[in-house]
Amino acid sequence: MLILSNSSEGQLVDPEKWIVSSAANIQEEHKIPAHQHHRAQLLFAPRSHVQVTIADKTWALTPRHAIWIPANINHEVSSAGAAQYRCIFIEPMAANCLFHEPQFLQLTSIFTALINE
């Protein structure tokens, strides 16, 4: 199993960039060990099935779901096979009006299209 480090985009501290995005395609079984980001994160796997663990709860993300992870929350991500990740990282001040706890979200077709662009 491939062990990966977390995304540097979530650590970016730049008041000029309130929102940053990242994409990753991993071609094999893998695990991103427990880590946290300075920014809140919306994590989406458009063509994959991945698991996200926060504290003692694990969510199974499908292409129709995303998870909202508030800033500075430890989380772990893994997949039993190849996976595509799309992330939107939001500065804490900009994300303050959003969820303050992790949220498992069902995505609409319009939202999915926006993330994929």
N, C-alpha and C positions, 0 to 999 in steps of 0.2 A: 504494500500500500504506500502510495506517495504521501508524504507529509509536507504541507505547504505553510508558508508564512502568511500573515494577514495582509490586506491591501493597504498600500501607503496613502491612497486617496482619502481614506477615512481619517488619517492623521493630519492631513493638510490644515494648517491654521493660516487662513488668508481672508481678512475681512472683505476683500474685493470679490471673492468667489464664495458666495453663500451656498451654492449648489454645485457639486461636481459629480460626474458619473464615471463608472468604470465597467469594463466588460472583460470576462476571462473565459476561455475555452480550455478545459482540461480533459485530456484524452484517456484517462485511466481512473481506476478506483483511487480515492484520495480522502484526506482529512486535513482540515484547517483547525489546529488545536485552539483551545479556549483563548480568546483575545477580546479586546474592546477597541472602540474608535472614539476619537474626540467628537466626531460628528454623529448625528442620528443616521441610520441606514435603512433604506428600503431595499430588500434583497429579493430577487426574482430569478427563477431558473426557467427560461422560455421553452426549452426543449429537453428538460431533464427532470429527474426525480432526485431531490436531495433532502437531507435531514439537517435540521437546525436545532441545537440544544441550548437552552438557556436555563440555568439553575437545574431544577429537577424535572423540567418539562421538555419534551422533544416534539417537534412538528415535522410532518412530511410535506414538503413543498412539491407540488406538481406544476406544470406550465400554467395552470389557471389560478395559482395562488402566489402570494408574496408574504413576506413577514416584515413588520416594522420593528426595528430594534433601536430604542432610544440611545442617545449618546452615553458612553461610559458604562455600558452593560456588557458583561462577559458573555460570550457566546461561542459555540463551536459549530462547524459546518462539515458535513461529510457526504460522500456519494459512493455507492457500490460500483459505479462505472463512470463512463465519460459524462461530463456535465458542462453546461453553459451557464454562466452567471452574468447577471446584469445588476448593477448597484447604483443607487442614487444616494449620495451622502449630503446631508444638510447641516449647515452650521447650527449649533444649539440655539442661538438667539432667533433664527428663522424658523426653527422647528418647535419652539416653545408652545405654540398654539396647537400643536398636533398631540398625538398620544404620548403619555408619560410612562406607559407600561408596554411591553412587547404585545403586538397585535398580529394575529393570523388573519390575512385578508383574502377574500375571493375577488379576483380581478374580472372586470368587464372587458369585452372585446375592444372597446375604444381605449381603455387604459393600457391594455396589452400592446396595442398598436403604437401608442405614444412611447412606451418604454423601449420598444424594439427599434424605434427611430433614433 
